[in-house]
Amino acid sequence: MFFVIKRRALLLFGLALVFSLGAALYAARPASLPASGSAERGRATYVLDAGHGGEDGGAVSASGVKESDVNLAVTRELDALLRFLGHDTVLTRKGDVSIHSGGAETLRQKKVSDLKNRVALVNATDGAVLVSIHQNSLPSVPSVHGAQVFYGAAEPSAALALSVQAALNEGVNADNAKHEKQIDPSIYLMKNAACPAILIECGFLSNAAETARLQEPDYQKTLAVAIAAGLLNTEETP
């Protein structure tokens, strides 16, 4: 397993080049292009969840950067890369919106409805693997930075988190390696998703330098490449 992860890390740069060269071609594909049938192939469908959205901006940096915006930008990069590489994806949101139902009126009602609808979408997807993208914040210790992966209870979530964390440590956590952790059982989406699930805190909006990086398109692509490398590593490992 260690050898495969290291090999995958060495391919990060190559994946980035392939993604850069193929992004324009991918963007030109017809919007109506049919899904490639992952259920028939026995492969995963990656449900890519950009956390928060709409009125719920999530964490906010001292400079006013909203977590929901960064989440969506990284998720779009990951979606484009996985699709370019031939994998099926489903997005829980495609814009700066909440996916709450019509009857929700207060912000709290909208948040509850939004989370329930995300869970319903995940659990209705055949062969789902949930990848939820978030940003962290710890204003009391603004020096803390780096990307960390948390995993749910359904197998093989822990192995998936291990692989993605290893790729992130190689790709973005220079001299700041972190370890994957089981997520707090109170997190509604992860608790109720009946499939392998990981949640990635891509960085800390309480760290000014990291906040600046998280807004850079090239860094967002780097995060997407590392996450994709970790995900694909688990598909290729027996």
Rosetta silent file (secondary structure, phi, psi, omega in degrees, C-alpha in Angstrom):
SEQUENCE: MFFVIKRRALLLFGLALVFSLGAALYAARPASLPASGSAERGRATYVLDAGHGGEDGGAVSASGVKESDVNLAVTRELDALLRFLGHDTVLTRKGDVSIHSGGAETLRQKKVSDLKNRVALVNATDGAVLVSIHQNSLPSVPSVHGAQVFYGAAEPSAALALSVQAALNEGVNADNAKHEKQIDPSIYLMKNAACPAILIECGFLSNAAETARLQEPDYQKTLAVAIAAGLLNTEETP
SCORE:     score description
SCORE:     0.000 S_00000001
   1 L     0.000  -42.392  179.714    0.000    0.000    0.000 S_00000001
   2 H   -62.270  -41.616 -179.543    2.822    2.420    0.856 S_00000001
   3 H   -62.700  -42.325 -177.764    4.527    1.731   -2.467 S_00000001
   4 H   -66.445  -40.340  179.056    1.353    2.377   -4.424 S_00000001
   5 H   -63.153  -43.602  179.278    0.698    5.641   -2.568 S_00000001
   6 H   -63.441  -41.616  178.640    4.255    6.831   -3.246 S_00000001
   7 H   -61.756  -41.500  179.372    3.918    5.877   -6.899 S_00000001
   8 H   -64.900  -38.250  178.684    0.680    7.797   -7.092 S_00000001
   9 H   -61.988  -37.014  179.009    2.302   10.815   -5.492 S_00000001
  10 H   -66.764  -20.428 -179.824    4.972   10.769   -8.195 S_00000001
  11 L   -88.671   -3.620 -177.561    2.191   10.962  -10.785 S_00000001
  12 H   -56.904  -46.439 -177.845    0.690   14.142   -9.316 S_00000001
  13 H   -64.341  -41.519  178.470    2.723   16.400  -11.537 S_00000001
  14 H   -63.507  -39.835  177.189    1.900   14.356  -14.603 S_00000001
  15 H   -62.178  -40.659  179.575   -1.794   14.433  -13.767 S_00000001
  16 H   -61.006  -42.206  179.014   -1.631   18.194  -13.394 S_00000001
  17 H   -65.042  -44.454  179.626   -0.097   18.524  -16.851 S_00000001
  18 H   -61.282  -42.372 -179.607   -2.671   16.204  -18.387 S_00000001
  19 H   -63.045  -44.568 -179.551   -5.465   18.122  -16.692 S_00000001
  20 H   -60.992  -42.800 -178.763   -4.164   21.465  -17.895 S_00000001
  21 H   -70.148  -32.291 -174.822   -3.874   20.218  -21.474 S_00000001
  22 H   -94.518   -7.994 -175.046   -7.266   18.536  -21.430 S_00000001
  23 H   -59.333  -42.400 -178.766   -9.326   21.156  -19.603 S_00000001
  24 H   -65.372  -40.406  178.684  -10.230   23.029  -22.774 S_00000001
  25 H   -64.706  -40.291  179.291  -11.250   19.822  -24.522 S_00000001
  26 H   -63.612  -42.945 -178.131  -13.383   18.800  -21.572 S_00000001
  27 H   -61.891  -26.629 -177.598  -15.104   22.191  -21.461 S_00000001
  28 L   -85.499   -4.501 -179.267  -16.038   21.766  -25.116 S_00000001
  29 L   -66.922  147.943  179.502  -17.820   18.443  -24.560 S_00000001
  30 L   -60.466  137.912 -179.892  -21.611   18.526  -25.159 S_00000001
  31 L   -63.584  -24.235 -176.860  -23.562   19.272  -21.983 S_00000001
  32 L   -91.107    7.804 -179.198  -25.945   16.440  -22.863 S_00000001
  33 L   -55.858  126.987 -175.792  -23.213   13.788  -23.041 S_00000001
  34 L   -69.653  156.699  176.879  -24.633   10.668  -21.325 S_00000001
  35 L   -63.308  154.770 -174.359  -23.157    9.168  -18.188 S_00000001
  36 L   -91.735    7.164  170.557  -20.635    6.426  -18.801 S_00000001
  37 L    76.319   55.264 -177.981  -22.400    3.799  -16.690 S_00000001
  38 H   -64.567  -33.642 -178.997  -20.238    3.306  -13.621 S_00000001
  39 H   -62.513  -39.760  179.457  -22.775    0.964  -12.020 S_00000001
  40 H   -67.101  -32.372 -178.976  -22.510   -1.403  -14.998 S_00000001
  41 H   -86.148   -7.114 -177.240  -18.694   -1.319  -14.761 S_00000001
  42 L    74.551   20.723  179.662  -18.729   -1.799  -10.997 S_00000001
  43 L  -102.863  164.169 -177.621  -16.915    1.520  -10.527 S_00000001
  44 L   -73.856  151.127  163.439  -17.657    4.320   -8.142 S_00000001
  45 E  -108.220  117.137 -176.991  -19.752    7.372   -8.830 S_00000001
  46 E   -82.888  115.209  175.431  -18.123   10.209   -6.936 S_00000001
  47 E   -89.277  108.480 -174.739  -20.682   12.446   -5.255 S_00000001
  48 E   -97.108  116.709 -172.730  -18.811   15.744   -4.944 S_00000001
  49 E  -111.655  108.448  173.218  -20.236   17.923   -2.225 S_00000001
  50 E   -82.787  107.838 -174.267  -19.239   21.595   -2.051 S_00000001
  51 L   -58.916  147.850  177.580  -20.080   22.349    1.571 S_00000001
  52 L    66.266 -158.198 -178.529  -22.484   25.174    2.501 S_00000001
  53 E   128.704  153.227 -178.812  -23.830   27.579   -0.149 S_00000001
  54 L    67.375 -133.212  179.502  -26.405   30.309   -0.592 S_00000001
  55 L   -65.649  -23.559  179.997  -27.136   32.152    2.650 S_00000001
  56 E   -91.386   95.467 -178.208  -24.934   29.685    4.505 S_00000001
  57 L   -83.621   -7.382 -176.896  -21.419   30.849    3.710 S_00000001
  58 L    72.322 -148.383  178.406  -19.739   28.608    6.280 S_00000001
  59 L   -68.430  150.972  179.327  -16.501   29.899    7.794 S_00000001
  60 E  -131.892  132.771  179.799  -15.379   33.393    6.773 S_00000001
  61 L   -73.548  167.110  177.808  -11.796   34.699    6.793 S_00000001
  62 L   -60.618  -26.724 -179.744  -10.798   37.987    8.410 S_00000001
  63 L   -90.061    0.342  176.373  -10.620   39.450    4.910 S_00000001
  64 L    96.213    8.945  178.372  -14.156   38.313    4.071 S_00000001
  65 L   -74.791  125.493 -178.802  -13.449   35.179    2.009 S_00000001
  66 E   -88.613  136.175  176.964  -16.388   32.776    2.332 S_00000001
  67 H   -56.195  -43.121 -175.587  -15.806   29.077    2.778 S_00000001
  68 H   -57.581  -35.443  179.940  -18.713   28.242    0.454 S_00000001
  69 H   -69.507  -43.363  179.459  -17.007   30.020   -2.472 S_00000001
  70 H   -66.896  -42.061  178.105  -13.689   28.205   -2.006 S_00000001
  71 H   -54.556  -46.686 -177.223  -15.495   24.892   -1.552 S_00000001
  72 H   -66.562  -40.403 -179.397  -17.297   25.322   -4.858 S_00000001
  73 H   -62.831  -45.291  179.865  -14.154   26.355   -6.750 S_00000001
  74 H   -66.530  -41.275 -179.633  -12.194   23.292   -5.568 S_00000001
  75 H   -62.435  -40.858  178.190  -15.155   20.995   -6.203 S_00000001
  76 H   -62.724  -40.317  177.989  -15.498   22.250   -9.773 S_00000001
  77 H   -64.522  -42.813  179.993  -11.819   21.564  -10.417 S_00000001
  78 H   -65.360  -41.000  178.100  -12.122   18.062   -8.957 S_00000001
  79 H   -60.633  -47.837 -179.149  -15.252   17.382  -10.988 S_00000001
  80 H   -61.822  -40.925 -179.131  -13.601   18.470  -14.221 S_00000001
  81 H   -67.283  -47.995 -179.132  -10.510   16.364  -13.545 S_00000001
  82 H   -62.310  -40.906  179.036  -12.367   13.187  -12.600 S_00000001
  83 H   -67.507  -39.835  177.671  -14.652   13.474  -15.616 S_00000001
  84 H   -60.600  -34.679  179.951  -11.715   14.147  -17.918 S_00000001
  85 L   -84.557    4.830  172.270  -10.124   10.955  -16.590 S_00000001
  86 L    93.761   17.313 -177.745  -13.298    9.000  -17.401 S_00000001
  87 L  -105.853  150.084 -179.447  -15.002    8.783  -14.012 S_00000001
  88 E   -85.814  139.998  179.446  -18.636    9.486  -13.192 S_00000001
  89 E  -136.548  156.111  171.133  -19.528   12.304  -10.832 S_00000001
  90 E  -133.873  133.535  178.204  -22.598   13.896   -9.285 S_00000001
  91 E  -103.024  135.575  176.737  -22.493   17.371   -7.727 S_00000001
  92 L   -73.722  -28.969  172.174  -24.702   18.271   -4.769 S_00000001
  93 L  -149.287  148.104 -178.156  -24.637   21.904   -5.926 S_00000001
  94 L  -112.792   -6.615  179.606  -23.313   23.617   -9.033 S_00000001
  95 L  -143.417 -171.892 -179.546  -23.581   27.251   -7.944 S_00000001
  96 L   -82.583   72.686 -175.674  -23.738   29.470   -4.880 S_00000001
  97 L  -137.276  159.482  167.049  -27.047   28.026   -3.746 S_00000001
  98 L   -98.176  147.225 -179.796  -28.621   26.046   -0.961 S_00000001
  99 L  -104.725   36.247  178.431  -30.504   22.936   -2.055 S_00000001
 100 L   -71.811  159.367  178.462  -33.218   23.265    0.581 S_00000001
 101 L   -78.209  164.621 -172.418  -36.829   22.416   -0.183 S_00000001
 102 L   -62.403  -28.991 -175.670  -39.409   25.098   -0.896 S_00000001
 103 L   -76.563  -11.981 -177.832  -41.099   25.104    2.488 S_00000001
 104 L   -73.753  133.115 -176.964  -37.977   26.174    4.396 S_00000001
 105 L  -119.371  -50.388 -179.438  -38.079   29.849    5.447 S_00000001
 106 L   -79.672  163.562  178.690  -35.597   30.587    8.242 S_00000001
 107 H   -60.110  -40.508  179.587  -31.862   30.082    7.840 S_00000001
 108 H   -63.121  -44.131  178.990  -31.982   27.187   10.288 S_00000001
 109 H   -62.255  -39.255  179.493  -34.812   25.514    8.383 S_00000001
 110 H   -65.536  -40.778  179.008  -32.919   25.978    5.128 S_00000001
 111 H   -63.605  -45.380 -179.751  -29.754   24.433    6.583 S_00000001
 112 H   -62.594  -46.725  179.831  -31.638   21.416    7.929 S_00000001
 113 H   -63.536  -41.684  179.237  -33.522   20.913    4.657 S_00000001
 114 H   -58.242  -48.167 -178.644  -30.338   21.391    2.627 S_00000001
 115 H   -64.666  -40.376  178.688  -28.493   18.694    4.570 S_00000001
 116 H   -62.982  -39.417 -179.817  -31.407   16.263    4.321 S_00000001
 117 H   -69.765  -33.781  176.319  -31.564   16.785    0.568 S_00000001
 118 H   -66.079  -43.453  177.947  -27.815   16.209    0.226 S_00000001
 119 H   -60.621  -44.069 -179.455  -28.124   12.946    2.155 S_00000001
 120 H   -61.660  -40.711  178.522  -31.058   11.883   -0.027 S_00000001
 121 H   -64.137  -45.311  179.576  -29.060   12.602   -3.187 S_00000001
 122 H   -60.189  -49.268 -174.171  -26.052   10.642   -1.926 S_00000001
 123 H   -73.397  -14.668  176.624  -28.100    7.640   -0.837 S_00000001
 124 L   -90.802   -2.990 -177.028  -30.032    7.573   -4.130 S_00000001
 125 L   -94.977  119.793  178.513  -26.813    7.340   -6.172 S_00000001
 126 L   -64.656  134.598  177.282  -25.731    3.828   -7.174 S_00000001
 127 L    65.847   28.308 -174.038  -22.123    3.064   -6.276 S_00000001
 128 E   -67.304  141.138  165.339  -21.755    6.380   -4.464 S_00000001
 129 E  -128.874  116.701 -176.237  -18.533    7.550   -2.846 S_00000001
 130 E   -85.807  128.316  175.172  -19.061   10.840   -1.039 S_00000001
 131 E  -125.803  103.316 -176.103  -16.301   13.448   -1.204 S_00000001
 132 E  -100.758  125.806 -174.973  -17.301   16.533    0.780 S_00000001
 133 E  -102.537  127.222 -178.961  -15.133   19.633    0.330 S_00000001
 134 E  -140.702  173.665  171.656  -14.759   22.151    3.182 S_00000001
 135 E  -127.156  147.463 -177.497  -12.395   24.726    4.680 S_00000001
 136 E   -97.268  172.008  176.031  -11.333   24.887    8.303 S_00000001
 137 L  -159.803  131.610  177.464  -10.939   27.818   10.687 S_00000001
 138 L  -143.518   75.125 -174.479   -9.196   28.217   14.030 S_00000001
 139 L   -58.193  -25.454 -179.326   -8.948   31.952   14.768 S_00000001
 140 L   -70.632  -21.195  177.345   -7.463   31.326   18.213 S_00000001
 141 L  -134.572   78.404 -172.999   -4.351   29.805   16.596 S_00000001
 142 L   -66.651  -10.590  178.942   -3.946   31.542   13.222 S_00000001
 143 L   -77.198  -19.350 -177.597   -0.643   29.798   12.490 S_00000001
 144 L   -66.518  135.979 -178.720   -2.373   26.420   11.996 S_00000001
 145 L  -153.816  172.496  175.682   -2.646   25.433    8.323 S_00000001
 146 L   112.567  162.594 -177.695   -2.823   22.454    5.989 S_00000001
 147 L   -99.612  136.556 -178.589   -5.289   19.996    4.469 S_00000001
 148 E  -138.541  146.253 -176.265   -6.770   17.143    6.492 S_00000001
 149 E  -111.214  136.242  175.923   -9.145   14.289    5.685 S_00000001
 150 E  -120.280  148.933 -174.630  -11.924   12.944    7.911 S_00000001
 151 E  -129.805  153.766  179.030  -13.836    9.740    7.253 S_00000001
 152 L   -88.295 -171.195 -172.496  -17.234    8.226    7.978 S_00000001
 153 L   -83.992  -29.891 -174.820  -18.222    4.840    9.348 S_00000001
 154 L   -69.479  134.849  177.057  -19.019    2.918    6.147 S_00000001
 155 L   -74.441  146.474    0.743  -16.177    0.805    4.772 S_00000001
 156 L  -100.267   56.132 -176.557  -13.797    1.453    3.129 S_00000001
 157 H   -58.232  -40.925 -177.315  -13.940    5.100    4.223 S_00000001
 158 H   -63.579  -43.657  179.144  -10.850    4.819    6.433 S_00000001
 159 H   -65.811  -37.570  177.640   -8.701    3.384    3.619 S_00000001
 160 H   -62.973  -44.642  179.223   -9.981    6.047    1.251 S_00000001
 161 H   -63.808  -40.317  178.045   -9.078    8.776    3.750 S_00000001
 162 H   -58.668  -45.152 -177.816   -5.612    7.284    4.266 S_00000001
 163 H   -67.671  -44.985 -179.637   -4.922    7.364    0.541 S_00000001
 164 H   -67.178  -39.260  178.626   -6.228   10.911   -0.019 S_00000001
 165 H   -63.462  -40.344  178.547   -4.381   12.200    3.045 S_00000001
 166 H   -61.405  -41.642  179.221   -1.129   10.686    1.786 S_00000001
 167 H   -67.262  -38.601  177.537   -1.588   12.413   -1.576 S_00000001
 168 H   -67.296  -38.782  177.674   -2.389   15.737    0.100 S_00000001
 169 H   -61.472  -39.351  178.879    0.665   15.419    2.337 S_00000001
 170 H   -72.957  -37.416 -171.021    2.803   14.903   -0.764 S_00000001
 171 H   -88.096  -37.121 -173.763    1.072   17.550   -2.842 S_00000001
 172 L  -133.333  -17.871 -175.927    0.258   20.486   -0.537 S_00000001
 173 L   -96.674   52.864 -177.735    1.263   19.782    3.063 S_00000001
 174 L   -58.049  123.713  179.824    4.995   20.376    2.676 S_00000001
 175 L    55.824   25.662 -177.713    6.712   19.792    6.065 S_00000001
 176 L  -147.356   43.441 -175.075    3.259   19.806    7.640 S_00000001
 177 L   -60.003  137.802  177.463    2.017   16.236    7.267 S_00000001
 178 L  -119.306  167.323 -178.988   -1.345   15.508    8.827 S_00000001
 179 L  -117.115  141.850  176.405   -3.152   12.282    9.649 S_00000001
 180 L   -65.616  151.546 -179.013   -6.619   11.234    8.600 S_00000001
 181 E  -139.375  151.614  172.784   -9.190   11.010   11.399 S_00000001
 182 E   -71.248  137.589 -174.445  -12.623    9.539   11.953 S_00000001
 183 L   -78.226  153.405  176.340  -15.148   12.345   11.829 S_00000001
 184 L   -56.660  129.624 -175.704  -17.232   13.465   14.775 S_00000001
 185 L   -65.845   -7.849  179.634  -20.418   11.340   14.703 S_00000001
 186 L   -82.674  -10.350 -178.461  -22.557   14.464   15.084 S_00000001
 187 L   -72.341  109.605 -167.303  -21.783   15.638   11.515 S_00000001
 188 H   -56.977  -50.205 -175.958  -25.160   15.018    9.869 S_00000001
 189 H   -60.165  -47.585 -177.346  -24.112   14.447    6.269 S_00000001
 190 H   -70.942  -33.643 -179.807  -21.343   12.001    7.114 S_00000001
 191 H   -66.678  -35.923 -171.895  -23.410   10.239    9.769 S_00000001
 192 H  -102.168   -4.835  176.850  -26.310    9.569    7.418 S_00000001
 193 L   -74.839  120.388 -176.400  -24.517    8.825    4.153 S_00000001
 194 L   -91.781   51.942 -177.220  -24.905    5.082    3.550 S_00000001
 195 L  -160.002  168.220  172.550  -21.732    4.790    1.477 S_00000001
 196 L   -56.075  135.713 -173.925  -17.968    5.310    1.782 S_00000001
 197 E  -147.748  134.799  172.487  -17.537    8.960    2.708 S_00000001
 198 E  -130.572  151.017  175.427  -14.715   11.403    3.338 S_00000001
 199 E  -123.560  126.550 -175.621  -14.730   15.085    4.239 S_00000001
 200 E  -111.172  117.967  170.899  -11.695   17.145    3.279 S_00000001
 201 E   -89.103  102.983 -170.037  -10.787   20.343    5.106 S_00000001
 202 E   -73.245  -19.916 -179.481   -8.595   21.822    2.363 S_00000001
 203 E   177.695 -177.102 -176.634   -7.069   24.569    4.479 S_00000001
 204 E  -112.929  117.571  176.886   -7.592   27.148    7.213 S_00000001
 205 L   -74.726   -6.539  174.723   -9.350   30.424    6.467 S_00000001
 206 L   -85.970   -5.669  176.723   -7.995   31.652    9.805 S_00000001
 207 L  -105.491  115.754 -172.682   -4.493   31.575    8.308 S_00000001
 208 H   -60.798  -43.070 -178.760   -3.974   34.616    6.076 S_00000001
 209 H   -65.515  -42.106 -179.806   -1.296   33.062    3.869 S_00000001
 210 H   -69.394  -36.536  176.318   -3.293   29.887    3.307 S_00000001
 211 H   -58.191  -42.199  178.391   -6.448   31.901    2.611 S_00000001
 212 H   -62.294  -42.748  179.713   -4.574   33.718   -0.157 S_00000001
 213 H   -64.760  -41.292 -176.111   -3.434   30.397   -1.667 S_00000001
 214 H   -63.509  -18.151  177.886   -6.913   28.893   -1.468 S_00000001
 215 L   -89.364   -8.839 -176.904   -8.198   31.671   -3.728 S_00000001
 216 L   -84.098  126.373  179.254   -5.612   30.963   -6.434 S_00000001
 217 H   -54.592  -38.498 -179.569   -6.923   28.866   -9.378 S_00000001
 218 H   -65.677  -38.595  179.407   -3.581   27.045   -9.693 S_00000001
 219 H   -70.736  -36.693  176.499   -3.656   26.041   -6.035 S_00000001
 220 H   -62.041  -39.019  175.623   -7.273   24.907   -6.366 S_00000001
 221 H   -64.966  -40.371  179.323   -6.162   22.698   -9.279 S_00000001
 222 H   -61.219  -43.150  176.225   -3.300   21.346   -7.165 S_00000001
 223 H   -60.467  -44.998 -179.256   -5.747   20.378   -4.420 S_00000001
 224 H   -61.704  -42.213  179.527   -8.010   18.720   -6.989 S_00000001
 225 H   -63.325  -43.347  179.422   -5.120   16.731   -8.459 S_00000001
 226 H   -63.628  -44.738  179.934   -4.007   15.516   -5.026 S_00000001
 227 H   -63.094  -45.863  179.141   -7.545   14.494   -4.050 S_00000001
 228 H   -61.023  -40.690  179.091   -8.099   12.723   -7.373 S_00000001
 229 H   -59.601  -44.022  178.397   -4.775   10.911   -7.021 S_00000001
 230 H   -64.303  -41.209  178.892   -5.793    9.598   -3.617 S_00000001
 231 H   -64.901  -45.305 -176.855   -9.201    8.500   -4.865 S_00000001
 232 H   -70.779  -29.024  175.662   -7.814    6.734   -7.929 S_00000001
 233 H   -58.669  -40.371 -178.845   -5.142    5.026   -5.854 S_00000001
 234 H   -70.856  -29.053  177.213   -7.853    3.174   -3.931 S_00000001
 235 H   -70.135  -32.810 -173.972   -9.488    2.055   -7.187 S_00000001
 236 H   -90.615  -14.092 -179.783   -6.218    0.604   -8.464 S_00000001
 237 L   -85.660  125.743 -179.187   -5.104   -1.120   -5.251 S_00000001
 238 L   -61.311    0.000    0.000   -6.326   -4.734   -4.990 S_00000001
